[in-house]
Amino acid sequence: MGKKTILPARTISGSVAVPGDKSISHRYAILAALAEGTSEIHNFCPAEDCAHTLACLQRLGVNVDQREDRVRITGAGLRGLKAPSRQLDAGNSGTTMRLLSGVLAGQPFASRITGDRSLRRRPMRRVIEPLEQMGARIHAKDTEFAPLEIQGGDLRPIDYALPVPSAQVKSAILLAGLYADGVTSVAEPARTRDHTEVALAEFGATVEHPG
């Protein structure tokens, strides 16, 4: 095979389709499920993790219509989710488990969320503790591993300082805060991605960033 010489081009033009972001897709799907009316999400991430989030939402009574990279979700409203007839399966998605735990903490029913063997070995204590402080009752294997059995109910707001930076734990607390009567706040030791805060504001929630 002979040698080839590649010369730099003077100009490059064209367009590139950027695939949908996984973290953003999770959050917008969950908030669309809690909203009133129908939301349409384009360029939805095709990852298996996001598919597990959609499947969990369907088991909670949310209408989801997915066609290629477009997802149409008819929201059940903040108080409209239904008790699942079977356990929720997050697959290998820690984001699905942690964020939905925040939502499930505020429901007037009990639910059980699990995952694959790998996810069941990942510690969940960091998300369990603040949700229990808000009033949820959560049973976990050895106090920190999935499956998580969550008895939701009326929640109280908290002012929580994250011991370590975690966008997922922050998001779970903020989502649970939608069900608390009062202001829920989270302080971070270092700034983490703000996809949840941006999405909450887009859906009409009041979100402040004091510092």
Rosetta constraint file for C-alpha pairs under 8 A:
AtomPair CA 19 CA 43 HARMONIC 6.87 0.50
AtomPair CA 19 CA 45 HARMONIC 6.71 0.50
AtomPair CA 20 CA 25 HARMONIC 7.23 0.50
AtomPair CA 20 CA 43 HARMONIC 5.04 0.50
AtomPair CA 20 CA 44 HARMONIC 5.23 0.50
AtomPair CA 20 CA 45 HARMONIC 4.32 0.50
AtomPair CA 20 CA 46 HARMONIC 7.54 0.50
AtomPair CA 21 CA 25 HARMONIC 6.06 0.50
AtomPair CA 21 CA 44 HARMONIC 7.38 0.50
AtomPair CA 21 CA 45 HARMONIC 5.67 0.50
AtomPair CA 22 CA 26 HARMONIC 6.35 0.50
AtomPair CA 22 CA 44 HARMONIC 7.93 0.50
AtomPair CA 22 CA 45 HARMONIC 5.39 0.50
AtomPair CA 22 CA 47 HARMONIC 6.97 0.50
AtomPair CA 22 CA 49 HARMONIC 7.85 0.50
AtomPair CA 22 CA 50 HARMONIC 6.66 0.50
AtomPair CA 23 CA 27 HARMONIC 6.62 0.50
AtomPair CA 23 CA 95 HARMONIC 7.74 0.50
AtomPair CA 23 CA 195 HARMONIC 7.48 0.50
AtomPair CA 24 CA 28 HARMONIC 6.21 0.50
AtomPair CA 24 CA 195 HARMONIC 6.10 0.50
AtomPair CA 24 CA 196 HARMONIC 7.85 0.50
AtomPair CA 25 CA 29 HARMONIC 6.08 0.50
AtomPair CA 25 CA 44 HARMONIC 5.76 0.50
AtomPair CA 25 CA 45 HARMONIC 6.01 0.50
AtomPair CA 25 CA 50 HARMONIC 6.79 0.50
AtomPair CA 26 CA 30 HARMONIC 6.34 0.50
AtomPair CA 26 CA 50 HARMONIC 5.80 0.50
AtomPair CA 26 CA 53 HARMONIC 6.56 0.50
AtomPair CA 26 CA 95 HARMONIC 7.56 0.50
AtomPair CA 26 CA 96 HARMONIC 7.15 0.50
AtomPair CA 27 CA 31 HARMONIC 6.21 0.50
AtomPair CA 27 CA 195 HARMONIC 7.41 0.50
AtomPair CA 27 CA 196 HARMONIC 6.25 0.50
AtomPair CA 27 CA 199 HARMONIC 7.10 0.50
AtomPair CA 28 CA 32 HARMONIC 5.85 0.50
AtomPair CA 28 CA 41 HARMONIC 7.69 0.50
AtomPair CA 28 CA 199 HARMONIC 6.45 0.50
AtomPair CA 29 CA 33 HARMONIC 6.24 0.50
AtomPair CA 29 CA 41 HARMONIC 7.82 0.50
AtomPair CA 29 CA 53 HARMONIC 7.74 0.50
AtomPair CA 29 CA 54 HARMONIC 7.12 0.50
AtomPair CA 29 CA 73 HARMONIC 7.39 0.50
AtomPair CA 30 CA 34 HARMONIC 6.58 0.50
AtomPair CA 30 CA 53 HARMONIC 7.77 0.50
AtomPair CA 30 CA 57 HARMONIC 7.41 0.50
AtomPair CA 30 CA 100 HARMONIC 7.86 0.50
AtomPair CA 31 CA 35 HARMONIC 6.11 0.50
AtomPair CA 31 CA 199 HARMONIC 7.67 0.50
AtomPair CA 31 CA 200 HARMONIC 7.42 0.50
AtomPair CA 31 CA 203 HARMONIC 7.42 0.50
AtomPair CA 32 CA 36 HARMONIC 7.98 0.50
AtomPair CA 32 CA 38 HARMONIC 7.45 0.50
AtomPair CA 32 CA 39 HARMONIC 5.85 0.50
AtomPair CA 32 CA 73 HARMONIC 6.23 0.50
AtomPair CA 32 CA 74 HARMONIC 7.27 0.50
AtomPair CA 32 CA 75 HARMONIC 5.61 0.50
AtomPair CA 33 CA 57 HARMONIC 7.12 0.50
AtomPair CA 33 CA 62 HARMONIC 6.22 0.50
AtomPair CA 33 CA 73 HARMONIC 6.37 0.50
AtomPair CA 33 CA 74 HARMONIC 6.53 0.50
AtomPair CA 33 CA 75 HARMONIC 4.13 0.50
AtomPair CA 33 CA 76 HARMONIC 5.81 0.50
AtomPair CA 33 CA 77 HARMONIC 6.95 0.50
AtomPair CA 34 CA 75 HARMONIC 5.38 0.50
AtomPair CA 34 CA 76 HARMONIC 5.69 0.50
AtomPair CA 34 CA 77 HARMONIC 4.56 0.50
AtomPair CA 34 CA 78 HARMONIC 4.70 0.50
AtomPair CA 34 CA 79 HARMONIC 7.77 0.50
AtomPair CA 34 CA 80 HARMONIC 7.66 0.50
AtomPair CA 34 CA 81 HARMONIC 7.88 0.50
AtomPair CA 35 CA 75 HARMONIC 4.89 0.50
AtomPair CA 35 CA 76 HARMONIC 6.59 0.50
AtomPair CA 35 CA 77 HARMONIC 4.81 0.50
AtomPair CA 35 CA 78 HARMONIC 6.37 0.50
AtomPair CA 35 CA 203 HARMONIC 7.46 0.50
AtomPair CA 36 CA 74 HARMONIC 7.69 0.50
AtomPair CA 36 CA 75 HARMONIC 5.23 0.50
AtomPair CA 36 CA 76 HARMONIC 6.46 0.50
AtomPair CA 36 CA 77 HARMONIC 4.86 0.50
AtomPair CA 36 CA 78 HARMONIC 7.80 0.50
AtomPair CA 37 CA 74 HARMONIC 5.71 0.50
AtomPair CA 37 CA 75 HARMONIC 5.39 0.50
AtomPair CA 37 CA 76 HARMONIC 7.80 0.50
AtomPair CA 37 CA 77 HARMONIC 7.89 0.50
AtomPair CA 38 CA 72 HARMONIC 6.91 0.50
AtomPair CA 38 CA 73 HARMONIC 5.57 0.50
AtomPair CA 38 CA 74 HARMONIC 4.21 0.50
AtomPair CA 38 CA 75 HARMONIC 5.87 0.50
AtomPair CA 39 CA 72 HARMONIC 5.80 0.50
AtomPair CA 39 CA 73 HARMONIC 5.31 0.50
AtomPair CA 39 CA 74 HARMONIC 6.40 0.50
AtomPair CA 39 CA 75 HARMONIC 7.45 0.50
AtomPair CA 40 CA 70 HARMONIC 7.06 0.50
AtomPair CA 40 CA 71 HARMONIC 5.72 0.50
AtomPair CA 40 CA 72 HARMONIC 4.39 0.50
AtomPair CA 40 CA 73 HARMONIC 6.33 0.50
AtomPair CA 41 CA 70 HARMONIC 5.71 0.50
AtomPair CA 41 CA 71 HARMONIC 5.11 0.50
AtomPair CA 41 CA 72 HARMONIC 6.31 0.50
AtomPair CA 42 CA 69 HARMONIC 6.08 0.50
AtomPair CA 42 CA 70 HARMONIC 4.54 0.50
AtomPair CA 42 CA 71 HARMONIC 6.49 0.50
AtomPair CA 43 CA 69 HARMONIC 4.89 0.50
AtomPair CA 43 CA 70 HARMONIC 6.02 0.50
AtomPair CA 44 CA 69 HARMONIC 4.94 0.50
AtomPair CA 44 CA 70 HARMONIC 5.95 0.50
AtomPair CA 44 CA 71 HARMONIC 6.69 0.50
AtomPair CA 45 CA 50 HARMONIC 6.71 0.50
AtomPair CA 45 CA 69 HARMONIC 6.90 0.50
AtomPair CA 46 CA 50 HARMONIC 6.87 0.50
AtomPair CA 46 CA 51 HARMONIC 7.18 0.50
AtomPair CA 46 CA 69 HARMONIC 6.85 0.50
AtomPair CA 47 CA 51 HARMONIC 6.59 0.50
AtomPair CA 48 CA 52 HARMONIC 6.36 0.50
AtomPair CA 49 CA 53 HARMONIC 6.66 0.50
AtomPair CA 49 CA 90 HARMONIC 7.47 0.50
AtomPair CA 49 CA 91 HARMONIC 6.97 0.50
AtomPair CA 49 CA 92 HARMONIC 6.64 0.50
AtomPair CA 49 CA 93 HARMONIC 5.07 0.50
AtomPair CA 49 CA 96 HARMONIC 7.30 0.50
AtomPair CA 50 CA 54 HARMONIC 6.43 0.50
AtomPair CA 50 CA 93 HARMONIC 7.97 0.50
AtomPair CA 50 CA 96 HARMONIC 7.71 0.50
AtomPair CA 51 CA 55 HARMONIC 6.19 0.50
AtomPair CA 52 CA 56 HARMONIC 6.12 0.50
AtomPair CA 52 CA 89 HARMONIC 6.88 0.50
AtomPair CA 52 CA 90 HARMONIC 5.45 0.50
AtomPair CA 52 CA 91 HARMONIC 6.36 0.50
AtomPair CA 52 CA 93 HARMONIC 7.52 0.50
AtomPair CA 52 CA 96 HARMONIC 7.26 0.50
AtomPair CA 53 CA 57 HARMONIC 6.27 0.50
AtomPair CA 53 CA 90 HARMONIC 6.75 0.50
AtomPair CA 53 CA 96 HARMONIC 5.56 0.50
AtomPair CA 54 CA 58 HARMONIC 6.27 0.50
AtomPair CA 54 CA 64 HARMONIC 7.14 0.50
AtomPair CA 55 CA 59 HARMONIC 6.38 0.50
AtomPair CA 56 CA 60 HARMONIC 6.43 0.50
AtomPair CA 56 CA 88 HARMONIC 5.57 0.50
AtomPair CA 56 CA 89 HARMONIC 6.63 0.50
AtomPair CA 56 CA 90 HARMONIC 7.29 0.50
AtomPair CA 57 CA 61 HARMONIC 6.67 0.50
AtomPair CA 57 CA 62 HARMONIC 5.52 0.50
AtomPair CA 57 CA 64 HARMONIC 7.97 0.50
AtomPair CA 58 CA 62 HARMONIC 4.70 0.50
AtomPair CA 58 CA 63 HARMONIC 6.11 0.50
AtomPair CA 58 CA 64 HARMONIC 6.53 0.50
AtomPair CA 59 CA 84 HARMONIC 5.44 0.50
AtomPair CA 59 CA 85 HARMONIC 7.44 0.50
AtomPair CA 59 CA 86 HARMONIC 7.62 0.50
AtomPair CA 59 CA 88 HARMONIC 7.20 0.50
AtomPair CA 60 CA 81 HARMONIC 5.54 0.50
AtomPair CA 60 CA 82 HARMONIC 5.04 0.50
AtomPair CA 60 CA 83 HARMONIC 6.07 0.50
AtomPair CA 60 CA 84 HARMONIC 5.24 0.50
AtomPair CA 61 CA 76 HARMONIC 7.52 0.50
AtomPair CA 61 CA 81 HARMONIC 5.93 0.50
AtomPair CA 61 CA 82 HARMONIC 5.43 0.50
AtomPair CA 61 CA 83 HARMONIC 7.92 0.50
AtomPair CA 61 CA 84 HARMONIC 7.57 0.50
AtomPair CA 62 CA 73 HARMONIC 7.36 0.50
AtomPair CA 62 CA 74 HARMONIC 6.62 0.50
AtomPair CA 62 CA 75 HARMONIC 6.43 0.50
AtomPair CA 62 CA 76 HARMONIC 5.98 0.50
AtomPair CA 62 CA 81 HARMONIC 7.10 0.50
AtomPair CA 63 CA 73 HARMONIC 5.87 0.50
AtomPair CA 63 CA 74 HARMONIC 5.35 0.50
AtomPair CA 63 CA 75 HARMONIC 7.32 0.50
AtomPair CA 64 CA 71 HARMONIC 7.02 0.50
AtomPair CA 64 CA 72 HARMONIC 5.92 0.50
AtomPair CA 64 CA 73 HARMONIC 4.73 0.50
AtomPair CA 64 CA 74 HARMONIC 6.66 0.50
AtomPair CA 65 CA 71 HARMONIC 5.77 0.50
AtomPair CA 65 CA 72 HARMONIC 5.06 0.50
AtomPair CA 65 CA 73 HARMONIC 6.40 0.50
AtomPair CA 66 CA 70 HARMONIC 5.84 0.50
AtomPair CA 66 CA 71 HARMONIC 4.40 0.50
AtomPair CA 66 CA 72 HARMONIC 6.26 0.50
AtomPair CA 67 CA 71 HARMONIC 6.38 0.50
AtomPair CA 76 CA 80 HARMONIC 4.67 0.50
AtomPair CA 76 CA 81 HARMONIC 5.91 0.50
AtomPair CA 77 CA 81 HARMONIC 7.33 0.50
AtomPair CA 79 CA 107 HARMONIC 7.48 0.50
AtomPair CA 81 CA 107 HARMONIC 7.64 0.50
AtomPair CA 83 CA 109 HARMONIC 5.98 0.50
AtomPair CA 83 CA 110 HARMONIC 7.05 0.50
AtomPair CA 83 CA 111 HARMONIC 6.84 0.50
AtomPair CA 84 CA 88 HARMONIC 7.52 0.50
AtomPair CA 84 CA 111 HARMONIC 6.78 0.50
AtomPair CA 87 CA 111 HARMONIC 6.80 0.50
AtomPair CA 87 CA 112 HARMONIC 4.99 0.50
AtomPair CA 87 CA 113 HARMONIC 5.64 0.50
AtomPair CA 87 CA 114 HARMONIC 7.18 0.50
AtomPair CA 88 CA 111 HARMONIC 7.75 0.50
AtomPair CA 88 CA 112 HARMONIC 6.12 0.50
AtomPair CA 88 CA 113 HARMONIC 4.49 0.50
AtomPair CA 88 CA 114 HARMONIC 6.21 0.50
AtomPair CA 89 CA 113 HARMONIC 5.89 0.50
AtomPair CA 89 CA 114 HARMONIC 5.17 0.50
AtomPair CA 89 CA 115 HARMONIC 5.26 0.50
AtomPair CA 89 CA 116 HARMONIC 8.00 0.50
AtomPair CA 90 CA 94 HARMONIC 7.38 0.50
AtomPair CA 90 CA 96 HARMONIC 5.72 0.50
AtomPair CA 90 CA 97 HARMONIC 5.78 0.50
AtomPair CA 90 CA 113 HARMONIC 7.00 0.50
AtomPair CA 90 CA 114 HARMONIC 6.03 0.50
AtomPair CA 90 CA 115 HARMONIC 4.77 0.50
AtomPair CA 90 CA 116 HARMONIC 7.55 0.50
AtomPair CA 91 CA 114 HARMONIC 7.55 0.50
AtomPair CA 91 CA 115 HARMONIC 4.40 0.50
AtomPair CA 91 CA 116 HARMONIC 5.01 0.50
AtomPair CA 91 CA 119 HARMONIC 7.28 0.50
AtomPair CA 92 CA 115 HARMONIC 5.98 0.50
AtomPair CA 92 CA 116 HARMONIC 5.64 0.50
AtomPair CA 92 CA 118 HARMONIC 6.67 0.50
AtomPair CA 92 CA 119 HARMONIC 5.35 0.50
AtomPair CA 93 CA 97 HARMONIC 6.56 0.50
AtomPair CA 93 CA 115 HARMONIC 7.54 0.50
AtomPair CA 93 CA 119 HARMONIC 7.10 0.50
AtomPair CA 94 CA 98 HARMONIC 6.02 0.50
AtomPair CA 94 CA 119 HARMONIC 6.70 0.50
AtomPair CA 95 CA 99 HARMONIC 5.84 0.50
AtomPair CA 95 CA 168 HARMONIC 6.24 0.50
AtomPair CA 96 CA 100 HARMONIC 5.84 0.50
AtomPair CA 97 CA 101 HARMONIC 5.97 0.50
AtomPair CA 97 CA 113 HARMONIC 6.98 0.50
AtomPair CA 97 CA 114 HARMONIC 7.55 0.50
AtomPair CA 97 CA 115 HARMONIC 7.95 0.50
AtomPair CA 98 CA 102 HARMONIC 6.76 0.50
AtomPair CA 98 CA 124 HARMONIC 7.70 0.50
AtomPair CA 98 CA 127 HARMONIC 6.65 0.50
AtomPair CA 98 CA 168 HARMONIC 6.30 0.50
AtomPair CA 98 CA 169 HARMONIC 6.69 0.50
AtomPair CA 98 CA 172 HARMONIC 6.05 0.50
AtomPair CA 99 CA 103 HARMONIC 6.81 0.50
AtomPair CA 99 CA 168 HARMONIC 6.48 0.50
AtomPair CA 99 CA 169 HARMONIC 7.50 0.50
AtomPair CA 99 CA 171 HARMONIC 6.22 0.50
AtomPair CA 99 CA 172 HARMONIC 4.58 0.50
AtomPair CA 99 CA 175 HARMONIC 7.34 0.50
AtomPair CA 100 CA 104 HARMONIC 5.95 0.50
AtomPair CA 100 CA 172 HARMONIC 7.14 0.50
AtomPair CA 101 CA 105 HARMONIC 5.98 0.50
AtomPair CA 101 CA 150 HARMONIC 7.58 0.50
AtomPair CA 101 CA 172 HARMONIC 6.60 0.50
AtomPair CA 102 CA 106 HARMONIC 7.21 0.50
AtomPair CA 102 CA 131 HARMONIC 6.92 0.50
AtomPair CA 102 CA 171 HARMONIC 7.74 0.50
AtomPair CA 102 CA 172 HARMONIC 4.22 0.50
AtomPair CA 102 CA 173 HARMONIC 5.91 0.50
AtomPair CA 102 CA 174 HARMONIC 7.62 0.50
AtomPair CA 102 CA 175 HARMONIC 5.46 0.50
AtomPair CA 102 CA 176 HARMONIC 4.56 0.50
AtomPair CA 103 CA 107 HARMONIC 7.12 0.50
AtomPair CA 103 CA 172 HARMONIC 7.24 0.50
AtomPair CA 103 CA 175 HARMONIC 5.77 0.50
AtomPair CA 103 CA 176 HARMONIC 5.40 0.50
AtomPair CA 104 CA 111 HARMONIC 7.23 0.50
AtomPair CA 104 CA 150 HARMONIC 6.83 0.50
AtomPair CA 104 CA 151 HARMONIC 7.87 0.50
AtomPair CA 104 CA 152 HARMONIC 6.04 0.50
AtomPair CA 104 CA 176 HARMONIC 7.87 0.50
AtomPair CA 105 CA 131 HARMONIC 6.81 0.50
AtomPair CA 105 CA 136 HARMONIC 5.31 0.50
AtomPair CA 105 CA 137 HARMONIC 7.83 0.50
AtomPair CA 105 CA 150 HARMONIC 6.44 0.50
AtomPair CA 105 CA 151 HARMONIC 6.70 0.50
AtomPair CA 105 CA 152 HARMONIC 4.23 0.50
AtomPair CA 105 CA 153 HARMONIC 6.62 0.50
AtomPair CA 105 CA 155 HARMONIC 7.77 0.50
AtomPair CA 105 CA 176 HARMONIC 6.35 0.50
AtomPair CA 106 CA 136 HARMONIC 7.35 0.50
AtomPair CA 106 CA 152 HARMONIC 4.96 0.50
AtomPair CA 106 CA 153 HARMONIC 5.13 0.50
AtomPair CA 106 CA 154 HARMONIC 6.20 0.50
AtomPair CA 106 CA 155 HARMONIC 6.25 0.50
AtomPair CA 106 CA 176 HARMONIC 6.02 0.50
AtomPair CA 106 CA 179 HARMONIC 5.45 0.50
AtomPair CA 106 CA 180 HARMONIC 7.82 0.50
AtomPair CA 107 CA 151 HARMONIC 7.78 0.50
AtomPair CA 107 CA 152 HARMONIC 4.73 0.50
AtomPair CA 107 CA 153 HARMONIC 5.35 0.50
AtomPair CA 107 CA 154 HARMONIC 7.80 0.50
AtomPair CA 108 CA 151 HARMONIC 7.70 0.50
AtomPair CA 108 CA 152 HARMONIC 5.49 0.50
AtomPair CA 108 CA 153 HARMONIC 4.78 0.50
AtomPair CA 108 CA 154 HARMONIC 7.64 0.50
AtomPair CA 109 CA 151 HARMONIC 6.17 0.50
AtomPair CA 109 CA 152 HARMONIC 5.84 0.50
AtomPair CA 109 CA 153 HARMONIC 7.18 0.50
AtomPair CA 110 CA 149 HARMONIC 7.18 0.50
AtomPair CA 110 CA 150 HARMONIC 5.58 0.50
AtomPair CA 110 CA 151 HARMONIC 4.30 0.50
AtomPair CA 110 CA 152 HARMONIC 6.13 0.50
AtomPair CA 111 CA 149 HARMONIC 5.84 0.50
AtomPair CA 111 CA 150 HARMONIC 5.33 0.50
AtomPair CA 111 CA 151 HARMONIC 6.56 0.50
AtomPair CA 112 CA 147 HARMONIC 6.70 0.50
AtomPair CA 112 CA 148 HARMONIC 5.61 0.50
AtomPair CA 112 CA 149 HARMONIC 4.42 0.50
AtomPair CA 112 CA 150 HARMONIC 6.13 0.50
AtomPair CA 113 CA 146 HARMONIC 7.29 0.50
AtomPair CA 113 CA 147 HARMONIC 5.58 0.50
AtomPair CA 113 CA 148 HARMONIC 5.38 0.50
AtomPair CA 113 CA 149 HARMONIC 6.64 0.50
AtomPair CA 114 CA 119 HARMONIC 8.00 0.50
AtomPair CA 114 CA 120 HARMONIC 7.03 0.50
AtomPair CA 114 CA 146 HARMONIC 5.50 0.50
AtomPair CA 114 CA 147 HARMONIC 4.23 0.50
AtomPair CA 114 CA 148 HARMONIC 6.42 0.50
AtomPair CA 115 CA 119 HARMONIC 5.45 0.50
AtomPair CA 115 CA 120 HARMONIC 5.92 0.50
AtomPair CA 115 CA 146 HARMONIC 7.15 0.50
AtomPair CA 115 CA 147 HARMONIC 7.12 0.50
AtomPair CA 116 CA 120 HARMONIC 6.17 0.50
AtomPair CA 117 CA 121 HARMONIC 6.64 0.50
AtomPair CA 118 CA 122 HARMONIC 6.92 0.50
AtomPair CA 119 CA 146 HARMONIC 7.43 0.50
AtomPair CA 120 CA 145 HARMONIC 5.85 0.50
AtomPair CA 120 CA 146 HARMONIC 4.82 0.50
AtomPair CA 120 CA 147 HARMONIC 6.71 0.50
AtomPair CA 121 CA 145 HARMONIC 6.32 0.50
AtomPair CA 121 CA 146 HARMONIC 7.45 0.50
AtomPair CA 122 CA 145 HARMONIC 6.47 0.50
AtomPair CA 122 CA 146 HARMONIC 7.85 0.50
AtomPair CA 123 CA 144 HARMONIC 5.50 0.50
AtomPair CA 123 CA 145 HARMONIC 5.39 0.50
AtomPair CA 123 CA 146 HARMONIC 7.99 0.50
AtomPair CA 124 CA 128 HARMONIC 6.23 0.50
AtomPair CA 124 CA 144 HARMONIC 5.04 0.50
AtomPair CA 124 CA 145 HARMONIC 5.73 0.50
AtomPair CA 124 CA 146 HARMONIC 7.31 0.50
AtomPair CA 125 CA 129 HARMONIC 6.06 0.50
AtomPair CA 125 CA 143 HARMONIC 7.16 0.50
AtomPair CA 125 CA 144 HARMONIC 4.61 0.50
AtomPair CA 125 CA 145 HARMONIC 7.49 0.50
AtomPair CA 126 CA 130 HARMONIC 7.38 0.50
AtomPair CA 126 CA 169 HARMONIC 6.94 0.50
AtomPair CA 127 CA 131 HARMONIC 6.54 0.50
AtomPair CA 127 CA 169 HARMONIC 5.35 0.50
AtomPair CA 127 CA 172 HARMONIC 7.11 0.50
AtomPair CA 127 CA 173 HARMONIC 7.91 0.50
AtomPair CA 128 CA 132 HARMONIC 6.08 0.50
AtomPair CA 128 CA 138 HARMONIC 6.90 0.50
AtomPair CA 128 CA 144 HARMONIC 7.52 0.50
AtomPair CA 129 CA 133 HARMONIC 6.27 0.50
AtomPair CA 130 CA 134 HARMONIC 6.36 0.50
AtomPair CA 130 CA 160 HARMONIC 7.26 0.50
AtomPair CA 130 CA 173 HARMONIC 7.00 0.50
AtomPair CA 131 CA 135 HARMONIC 6.59 0.50
AtomPair CA 131 CA 136 HARMONIC 5.72 0.50
AtomPair CA 131 CA 173 HARMONIC 6.76 0.50
AtomPair CA 131 CA 176 HARMONIC 7.46 0.50
AtomPair CA 132 CA 136 HARMONIC 4.70 0.50
AtomPair CA 132 CA 137 HARMONIC 5.90 0.50
AtomPair CA 132 CA 138 HARMONIC 6.92 0.50
AtomPair CA 133 CA 158 HARMONIC 7.54 0.50
AtomPair CA 134 CA 155 HARMONIC 5.22 0.50
AtomPair CA 134 CA 156 HARMONIC 4.97 0.50
AtomPair CA 134 CA 157 HARMONIC 6.21 0.50
AtomPair CA 134 CA 158 HARMONIC 6.46 0.50
AtomPair CA 135 CA 152 HARMONIC 7.91 0.50
AtomPair CA 135 CA 153 HARMONIC 7.38 0.50
AtomPair CA 135 CA 154 HARMONIC 6.99 0.50
AtomPair CA 135 CA 155 HARMONIC 5.15 0.50
AtomPair CA 135 CA 156 HARMONIC 6.43 0.50
AtomPair CA 136 CA 150 HARMONIC 7.07 0.50
AtomPair CA 136 CA 151 HARMONIC 6.13 0.50
AtomPair CA 136 CA 152 HARMONIC 5.18 0.50
AtomPair CA 136 CA 153 HARMONIC 6.49 0.50
AtomPair CA 136 CA 154 HARMONIC 7.95 0.50
AtomPair CA 136 CA 155 HARMONIC 6.91 0.50
AtomPair CA 137 CA 150 HARMONIC 5.91 0.50
AtomPair CA 137 CA 151 HARMONIC 5.11 0.50
AtomPair CA 137 CA 152 HARMONIC 6.62 0.50
AtomPair CA 138 CA 148 HARMONIC 6.55 0.50
AtomPair CA 138 CA 149 HARMONIC 5.55 0.50
AtomPair CA 138 CA 150 HARMONIC 4.56 0.50
AtomPair CA 138 CA 151 HARMONIC 6.26 0.50
AtomPair CA 139 CA 143 HARMONIC 6.69 0.50
AtomPair CA 139 CA 148 HARMONIC 5.77 0.50
AtomPair CA 139 CA 149 HARMONIC 5.03 0.50
AtomPair CA 139 CA 150 HARMONIC 6.58 0.50
AtomPair CA 140 CA 144 HARMONIC 5.32 0.50
AtomPair CA 140 CA 145 HARMONIC 5.41 0.50
AtomPair CA 140 CA 146 HARMONIC 5.79 0.50
AtomPair CA 140 CA 147 HARMONIC 6.12 0.50
AtomPair CA 140 CA 148 HARMONIC 4.82 0.50
AtomPair CA 140 CA 149 HARMONIC 6.50 0.50
AtomPair CA 141 CA 145 HARMONIC 4.90 0.50
AtomPair CA 141 CA 146 HARMONIC 6.09 0.50
AtomPair CA 141 CA 147 HARMONIC 6.70 0.50
AtomPair CA 141 CA 148 HARMONIC 7.46 0.50
AtomPair CA 154 CA 179 HARMONIC 7.13 0.50
AtomPair CA 154 CA 180 HARMONIC 6.94 0.50
AtomPair CA 155 CA 176 HARMONIC 7.68 0.50
AtomPair CA 155 CA 177 HARMONIC 7.76 0.50
AtomPair CA 155 CA 179 HARMONIC 6.16 0.50
AtomPair CA 155 CA 180 HARMONIC 4.74 0.50
AtomPair CA 155 CA 181 HARMONIC 7.31 0.50
AtomPair CA 156 CA 177 HARMONIC 7.92 0.50
AtomPair CA 156 CA 180 HARMONIC 4.86 0.50
AtomPair CA 156 CA 181 HARMONIC 6.19 0.50
AtomPair CA 156 CA 182 HARMONIC 7.36 0.50
AtomPair CA 157 CA 177 HARMONIC 6.22 0.50
AtomPair CA 157 CA 180 HARMONIC 5.22 0.50
AtomPair CA 157 CA 181 HARMONIC 6.45 0.50
AtomPair CA 157 CA 182 HARMONIC 5.62 0.50
AtomPair CA 157 CA 183 HARMONIC 5.78 0.50
AtomPair CA 157 CA 184 HARMONIC 4.75 0.50
AtomPair CA 157 CA 185 HARMONIC 7.92 0.50
AtomPair CA 158 CA 183 HARMONIC 7.42 0.50
AtomPair CA 158 CA 184 HARMONIC 5.13 0.50
AtomPair CA 158 CA 185 HARMONIC 6.43 0.50
AtomPair CA 159 CA 184 HARMONIC 5.89 0.50
AtomPair CA 159 CA 185 HARMONIC 4.74 0.50
AtomPair CA 159 CA 186 HARMONIC 5.91 0.50
AtomPair CA 159 CA 187 HARMONIC 7.70 0.50
AtomPair CA 160 CA 185 HARMONIC 6.22 0.50
AtomPair CA 160 CA 186 HARMONIC 4.85 0.50
AtomPair CA 160 CA 187 HARMONIC 6.19 0.50
AtomPair CA 161 CA 186 HARMONIC 5.78 0.50
AtomPair CA 161 CA 187 HARMONIC 4.62 0.50
AtomPair CA 161 CA 188 HARMONIC 6.24 0.50
AtomPair CA 161 CA 189 HARMONIC 7.81 0.50
AtomPair CA 162 CA 166 HARMONIC 7.55 0.50
AtomPair CA 162 CA 170 HARMONIC 7.63 0.50
AtomPair CA 162 CA 186 HARMONIC 7.04 0.50
AtomPair CA 162 CA 187 HARMONIC 6.14 0.50
AtomPair CA 162 CA 188 HARMONIC 5.48 0.50
AtomPair CA 162 CA 189 HARMONIC 6.74 0.50
AtomPair CA 163 CA 188 HARMONIC 7.87 0.50
AtomPair CA 163 CA 189 HARMONIC 7.15 0.50
AtomPair CA 164 CA 188 HARMONIC 7.52 0.50
AtomPair CA 164 CA 189 HARMONIC 6.45 0.50
AtomPair CA 165 CA 188 HARMONIC 6.01 0.50
AtomPair CA 165 CA 189 HARMONIC 6.00 0.50
AtomPair CA 165 CA 190 HARMONIC 5.83 0.50
AtomPair CA 165 CA 191 HARMONIC 7.16 0.50
AtomPair CA 165 CA 192 HARMONIC 6.51 0.50
AtomPair CA 166 CA 170 HARMONIC 6.15 0.50
AtomPair CA 166 CA 192 HARMONIC 6.56 0.50
AtomPair CA 167 CA 171 HARMONIC 5.96 0.50
AtomPair CA 167 CA 192 HARMONIC 5.48 0.50
AtomPair CA 167 CA 193 HARMONIC 6.05 0.50
AtomPair CA 167 CA 194 HARMONIC 7.38 0.50
AtomPair CA 168 CA 172 HARMONIC 6.21 0.50
AtomPair CA 169 CA 173 HARMONIC 6.36 0.50
AtomPair CA 170 CA 174 HARMONIC 6.28 0.50
AtomPair CA 170 CA 186 HARMONIC 6.63 0.50
AtomPair CA 171 CA 175 HARMONIC 6.04 0.50
AtomPair CA 171 CA 196 HARMONIC 6.01 0.50
AtomPair CA 172 CA 176 HARMONIC 6.14 0.50
AtomPair CA 173 CA 177 HARMONIC 6.01 0.50
AtomPair CA 173 CA 184 HARMONIC 7.83 0.50
AtomPair CA 173 CA 186 HARMONIC 7.69 0.50
AtomPair CA 174 CA 178 HARMONIC 6.78 0.50
AtomPair CA 174 CA 184 HARMONIC 6.81 0.50
AtomPair CA 174 CA 185 HARMONIC 7.50 0.50
AtomPair CA 174 CA 186 HARMONIC 7.80 0.50
AtomPair CA 175 CA 179 HARMONIC 7.70 0.50
AtomPair CA 176 CA 180 HARMONIC 6.92 0.50
AtomPair CA 177 CA 183 HARMONIC 7.35 0.50
AtomPair CA 177 CA 184 HARMONIC 5.40 0.50
AtomPair CA 180 CA 184 HARMONIC 7.53 0.50
AtomPair CA 188 CA 192 HARMONIC 7.73 0.50
AtomPair CA 194 CA 198 HARMONIC 6.25 0.50
AtomPair CA 195 CA 199 HARMONIC 6.08 0.50
AtomPair CA 196 CA 200 HARMONIC 5.99 0.50
AtomPair CA 197 CA 201 HARMONIC 6.28 0.50
AtomPair CA 197 CA 207 HARMONIC 6.62 0.50
AtomPair CA 198 CA 202 HARMONIC 6.23 0.50
AtomPair CA 199 CA 203 HARMONIC 6.24 0.50
AtomPair CA 200 CA 204 HARMONIC 6.38 0.50
AtomPair CA 200 CA 205 HARMONIC 5.27 0.50
AtomPair CA 200 CA 206 HARMONIC 7.58 0.50
AtomPair CA 200 CA 207 HARMONIC 7.23 0.50
AtomPair CA 201 CA 205 HARMONIC 4.97 0.50
AtomPair CA 201 CA 206 HARMONIC 6.17 0.50
AtomPair CA 201 CA 207 HARMONIC 6.16 0.50
